Each structure stands twice: as structure tokens, then as C-alpha cells.
Amino acid sequence: MTNHMDGKLTVHQLRYVDVYTNAIRVHEDERNGVRESKICKVSVNGVSDFFAMRGLPDKERGSVRLDEIGRDRLKVKRGERLSFTFREACAFEALCWAAKTSQPGARIATWIAIWSGVFGIVGLGLGVWAIWIALHPCL
């Protein structure tokens, strides 16, 4: 049984089905109120990055599961016991996470949404400009 009362979590390998998903798995009692499926900012030893939060069963309390890419981004190694902090990401941070995630479906959908927003704003600007020209033909 791991001592999880010291506030530190032991780093473990993420299960194969979660590899390359930009996910982190932590028991719900140890993630500062960040709900499962939310994008969160994870900080450890002065290094931070964003991950999709997933849960762990009770028997894995005191653990944090990350794939190799996530461990490299946070500069942690398997078996280390470290103090992690978790904070839910704001909408802009979640959008940035989705734009660079290693999940192709989410990344492509996000870029389609970003470009749709850009083209929508350009279209709105052109529409306002056309109305202004129609109302002020002498200028």
C-alpha cells in the first residue's frame, strides 16, 4: 500500500489505450476539484503543461499515470514521488490544447473551428463595409 497522505503522487506509465491521447490519470480525491474529462493545467517542479483529466480507481490512489510524451513534457520519470498541482484550464487554454493535441480527430476539428471563426469574422467585416458603402455612396 502506498502512502498517499503526504500529498505526493507516484508517477506510473499510462495504460496502452490512453497512450498518445494527451491525458493524465489521477484519482478524483487528489486532483484539486478538477472534474474528469476537463482540460487542466498540471504543474510539477516548476514545469507546467495541459492534459485531459481522467480518473483512476480507488486501489490506485497516490498514483499519477502519464505516457512517455507527457512525462517528457513535465520532466518526470517513472517511479518518482512528486507534488503535483491541478487547475482547470480556461476556454482559451483548452482551445490551445486541442489545437496541438496528438489526437488527430480533435486537432483537425479544432483547426476547422478556428478557421471557420476567422472566415466568419472576415465575412462580417466585409458585410459591414458593404453596408457602409451602400449608405454613404458619395464618399
C-alpha positions as CSV (number, residue, x, y, z in Angstrom):
1,M,0.0,0.0,0.0
2,T,1.4,3.4,-1.0
3,N,1.4,6.3,1.5
4,H,-0.7,8.9,-0.3
5,M,-1.2,11.1,2.8
6,D,1.9,13.2,2.1
7,G,0.3,14.9,-0.9
8,K,2.8,13.4,-3.3
9,L,1.9,11.1,-6.2
10,T,4.0,8.3,-7.7
11,V,4.5,8.5,-11.5
12,H,3.4,5.4,-13.5
13,Q,3.1,4.5,-17.1
14,L,-0.3,5.3,-18.7
15,R,-2.2,2.2,-20.0
16,Y,-1.7,1.4,-23.7
17,V,-5.3,2.5,-24.7
18,D,-4.5,6.0,-23.3
19,V,-1.1,6.5,-24.9
20,Y,-0.9,9.5,-27.4
21,T,-4.1,11.0,-26.0
22,N,-2.6,13.9,-24.1
23,A,-4.3,12.5,-21.0
24,I,-3.3,12.2,-17.3
25,R,-5.0,9.8,-14.9
26,V,-5.4,10.8,-11.2
27,H,-7.8,9.7,-8.5
28,E,-10.6,12.2,-8.0
29,D,-9.6,12.9,-4.4
30,E,-6.2,14.1,-5.5
31,R,-6.9,16.5,-8.3
32,N,-7.9,19.7,-6.6
33,G,-11.5,19.5,-7.7
34,V,-10.8,19.2,-11.5
35,R,-13.5,17.1,-12.9
36,E,-12.9,14.1,-15.2
37,S,-12.8,14.9,-18.9
38,K,-11.8,18.6,-18.3
39,I,-8.6,20.0,-19.8
40,C,-6.4,21.0,-16.9
41,K,-3.0,22.6,-16.2
42,V,-0.7,20.2,-14.5
43,S,2.3,21.7,-12.6
44,V,5.2,19.8,-11.0
45,N,8.7,21.1,-10.1
46,G,8.1,24.4,-11.8
47,V,7.1,22.8,-15.1
48,S,3.5,23.0,-16.4
49,D,1.6,21.6,-19.4
50,F,-2.1,20.9,-20.3
51,F,-3.7,17.5,-20.3
52,A,-7.1,15.9,-20.5
53,M,-8.1,14.7,-17.0
54,R,-9.1,11.1,-16.5
55,G,-9.8,9.2,-13.3
56,L,-8.2,6.2,-11.5
57,P,-9.8,3.6,-9.3
58,D,-9.6,3.7,-5.5
59,K,-6.9,1.0,-5.5
60,E,-4.6,3.4,-7.4
61,R,-4.8,6.3,-5.0
62,G,-1.5,8.0,-4.7
63,S,-0.6,7.5,-8.3
64,V,-0.5,9.6,-11.4
65,R,-0.4,7.9,-14.9
66,L,1.3,9.6,-17.8
67,D,2.6,8.3,-21.1
68,E,6.2,8.9,-22.2
69,I,5.4,12.1,-24.1
70,G,3.6,13.5,-21.0
71,R,6.4,12.5,-18.7
72,D,8.9,14.2,-21.0
73,R,6.9,17.4,-21.2
74,L,6.7,17.6,-17.4
75,K,10.3,16.3,-17.0
76,V,9.4,13.5,-14.6
77,K,10.4,9.9,-14.6
78,R,8.5,6.7,-13.7
79,G,8.6,5.8,-10.0
80,E,9.2,9.4,-8.8
81,R,7.1,10.7,-5.9
82,L,6.3,14.3,-6.6
83,S,3.8,17.0,-5.6
84,F,1.5,17.9,-8.5
85,T,-1.0,20.7,-8.7
86,F,-4.0,20.7,-11.0
87,R,-6.1,23.6,-12.2
88,E,-8.9,23.6,-14.7
89,A,-8.0,25.3,-18.0
90,C,-9.9,28.4,-19.2
91,A,-11.6,28.2,-22.6
92,F,-8.6,29.8,-24.5
93,E,-6.2,27.3,-22.8
94,A,-8.4,24.4,-23.7
95,L,-8.6,25.6,-27.3
96,C,-4.8,25.8,-27.5
97,W,-4.6,22.3,-26.0
98,A,-7.0,21.0,-28.7
99,A,-5.1,22.7,-31.5
100,K,-1.9,20.9,-30.6
101,T,-3.1,17.6,-29.2
102,S,-1.7,14.4,-30.6
103,Q,-5.3,13.1,-31.2
104,P,-5.8,13.8,-35.0
105,G,-9.6,14.0,-34.8
106,A,-9.7,16.6,-32.1
107,R,-6.8,18.6,-33.6
108,I,-8.4,18.7,-37.1
109,A,-11.8,19.6,-35.7
110,T,-10.3,22.4,-33.7
111,W,-8.4,23.8,-36.7
112,I,-11.6,23.7,-38.8
113,A,-13.4,25.6,-36.0
114,I,-10.6,28.2,-35.7
115,W,-10.5,28.8,-39.5
116,S,-14.4,29.0,-39.6
117,G,-14.2,31.6,-36.9
118,V,-11.6,33.6,-38.8
119,F,-13.6,33.4,-42.0
120,G,-16.8,34.4,-40.2
121,I,-15.1,37.5,-38.7
122,V,-13.7,38.4,-42.2
123,G,-17.2,37.9,-43.7
124,L,-18.8,40.1,-41.0
125,G,-16.2,42.8,-41.7
126,L,-16.9,42.7,-45.4
127,G,-20.6,42.8,-44.8
128,V,-20.4,45.8,-42.5
129,W,-18.1,47.5,-45.1
130,A,-20.5,46.8,-47.9
131,I,-23.4,48.3,-45.9
132,W,-21.4,51.4,-45.0
133,I,-20.5,51.9,-48.7
134,A,-24.2,51.5,-49.7
135,L,-25.3,54.1,-47.1
136,H,-22.5,56.6,-48.0
137,P,-22.2,56.4,-51.8
138,C,-20.7,59.9,-52.2
139,L,-17.6,59.2,-50.1
